[in-house]
Amino acid sequence: MLLCVVNIIHAQHVDPSQNRSVTCRPFGACEPCPLDALHEPFCHPFGNRQLMHCSNTTIPTPRPDEPYPISPPPGALGETPAWQPCGRVPAQERADFYEFVACNLFFATVAIAVSLFRSRRIEANQARRLAVRIGLVRGGG
């Protein structure tokens, strides 16, 4: 038990002579989030994510006796993949736009066709009533 506590304390100990920071850089393009990850914070607000490679860079604080401290190059300590939210995917947005336009054209065509059919039918009924009213139609009996 004591060994576990010592390991935990040692793992949490931060050397004050070193500034720890993480540097991340984009790796790859924006892509849609899978359905099982849509609730994750990196999928908000547009439902897209971008892969990041993060490296832990340790920068030693310069000591008075060392004018030029030597720091390890970025990526020397290993890289960790991570995700970041990103904007919209242009190809997906373009496809959605054309789908929207196609649906609107379909609905407009159907509405115009129904309107033309209805107006012609009403016009024919009115012409028939007028013909009956002025006596152009002779009775069949």
C-alpha positions as CSV (number, residue, x, y, z in Angstrom):
1,M,0.0,0.0,0.0
2,L,2.8,2.4,0.9
3,L,4.5,1.6,-2.4
4,C,1.4,2.6,-4.3
5,V,1.1,5.9,-2.4
6,V,4.8,6.7,-3.1
7,N,4.4,5.9,-6.8
8,I,1.3,8.2,-7.0
9,I,3.1,11.0,-5.2
10,H,6.2,10.5,-7.5
11,A,4.0,10.5,-10.6
12,Q,2.3,13.8,-9.6
13,H,5.5,15.5,-8.7
14,V,6.3,18.3,-11.1
15,D,9.9,19.5,-11.3
16,P,9.8,23.3,-10.8
17,S,12.8,23.7,-13.1
18,Q,10.8,22.5,-16.1
19,N,7.9,24.1,-17.8
20,R,5.6,21.4,-19.3
21,S,3.5,22.3,-22.3
22,V,1.8,20.5,-25.0
23,T,2.1,21.4,-28.7
24,C,-0.6,20.2,-31.1
25,R,-0.6,20.5,-34.8
26,P,-3.3,19.5,-37.3
27,F,-2.9,16.2,-39.1
28,G,-5.4,15.4,-41.9
29,A,-8.5,17.1,-43.1
30,C,-11.8,17.8,-41.4
31,E,-14.1,14.8,-41.4
32,P,-17.6,14.1,-40.2
33,C,-17.9,12.6,-36.7
34,P,-19.2,9.1,-36.5
35,L,-22.6,8.7,-34.9
36,D,-21.2,7.2,-31.7
37,A,-19.0,10.3,-31.1
38,L,-21.5,13.1,-31.9
39,H,-21.9,13.8,-28.1
40,E,-18.2,14.4,-27.6
41,P,-17.1,18.1,-27.2
42,F,-14.8,17.9,-30.2
43,C,-17.8,17.2,-32.5
44,H,-19.6,20.4,-31.6
45,P,-20.9,22.8,-33.1
46,F,-20.9,21.4,-36.7
47,G,-20.4,17.6,-36.1
48,N,-17.0,17.6,-37.7
49,R,-13.6,16.8,-36.3
50,Q,-9.9,17.0,-37.2
51,L,-7.1,14.8,-36.1
52,M,-4.3,16.5,-34.2
53,H,-0.9,15.2,-33.2
54,C,0.1,16.5,-29.8
55,S,3.6,16.3,-28.4
56,N,4.7,17.0,-24.8
57,T,7.4,19.5,-25.0
58,T,9.5,20.0,-21.9
59,I,11.3,23.3,-21.7
60,P,13.8,23.5,-18.9
61,T,14.0,26.9,-17.1
62,P,17.4,28.4,-17.7
63,R,19.7,28.3,-14.7
64,P,22.1,31.1,-13.9
65,D,25.1,28.9,-14.7
66,E,23.6,27.7,-18.1
67,P,23.2,30.5,-20.6
68,Y,21.8,28.2,-23.3
69,P,19.7,25.3,-22.1
70,I,19.3,22.3,-24.3
71,S,15.7,21.2,-24.9
72,P,14.6,18.1,-26.7
73,P,13.2,18.6,-30.2
74,P,9.4,18.6,-30.5
75,G,8.1,15.1,-31.0
76,A,11.1,13.5,-29.3
77,L,8.9,12.6,-26.3
78,G,6.2,10.9,-28.4
79,E,3.1,12.1,-30.0
80,T,-0.5,11.6,-28.8
81,P,-3.4,11.6,-31.2
82,A,-6.2,13.9,-30.3
83,W,-9.3,15.5,-31.9
84,Q,-10.3,19.1,-32.3
85,P,-13.5,20.6,-33.6
86,C,-13.4,22.1,-37.0
87,G,-15.6,24.0,-39.3
88,R,-17.8,22.6,-42.0
89,V,-16.5,20.1,-44.6
90,P,-16.8,21.9,-48.0
91,A,-17.6,18.8,-50.0
92,Q,-20.3,17.8,-47.6
93,E,-21.8,21.3,-47.5
94,R,-21.8,21.5,-51.3
95,A,-23.6,18.2,-51.5
96,D,-26.1,19.3,-48.9
97,F,-26.7,22.6,-50.8
98,Y,-27.3,20.8,-54.1
99,E,-29.7,18.4,-52.4
100,F,-31.5,21.4,-50.9
101,V,-31.8,23.0,-54.4
102,A,-33.0,19.8,-56.0
103,C,-35.7,19.3,-53.3
104,N,-36.8,22.9,-53.8
105,L,-37.0,22.5,-57.6
106,F,-39.0,19.3,-57.1
107,F,-41.5,20.9,-54.8
108,A,-41.8,24.0,-57.0
109,T,-42.4,21.8,-60.1
110,V,-45.1,19.8,-58.3
111,A,-46.8,22.9,-56.9
112,I,-46.8,24.6,-60.4
113,A,-48.2,21.4,-62.0
114,V,-51.0,21.1,-59.4
115,S,-51.8,24.8,-59.7
116,L,-52.0,24.5,-63.5
117,F,-54.2,21.4,-63.4
118,R,-56.5,23.0,-60.8
119,S,-56.8,26.3,-62.7
120,R,-57.7,24.5,-66.0
121,R,-60.2,22.3,-64.2
122,I,-61.8,25.4,-62.5
123,E,-61.8,27.2,-65.9
124,A,-63.6,24.3,-67.6
125,N,-66.2,24.1,-64.8
126,Q,-66.8,27.9,-65.1
127,A,-67.1,27.6,-68.9
128,R,-69.6,24.7,-68.5
129,R,-71.7,26.7,-66.0
130,L,-71.7,29.7,-68.3
131,A,-72.8,27.6,-71.3
132,V,-75.7,26.2,-69.3
133,R,-76.7,29.7,-68.0
134,I,-76.8,31.3,-71.5
135,G,-78.4,28.3,-73.1
136,L,-75.7,27.0,-75.4
137,V,-76.2,23.5,-74.2
138,R,-79.5,21.9,-75.3
139,G,-81.2,19.6,-73.0
140,G,-81.0,15.9,-73.9
141,G,-84.6,15.3,-73.3
